[in-house]
């Protein structure tokens, strides 16, 4: 399953760092979202973690695309606020996430 997720997402991740990279970044976000949903449906941790991780990477990468026209300072502010919100949410729901994660075993 690790090899399959790497084989699916690595070429798109590589293409998203090319010169004209809006379309590969959006494709990467779509593929990683599909992998995340597949992992949630089948309860495979590797799919969940790789899908969630690459979804976050593609969202962060999309913020800094020059074709969107967002200034770098605004993109950094959005990224910082998003990371702060995610960290706060994970901190508040840590106990419930731990119990749900152990029930999946």
PyMOL commands that set and color helices and strands:
alter all, ss='L'
color gray80, all
select helices_A, chain A and resi 2-16+22-42+45-63+66-68+72-92+94-103
alter helices_A, ss='H'
color red, helices_A
deselect
rebuild
show_as cartoon
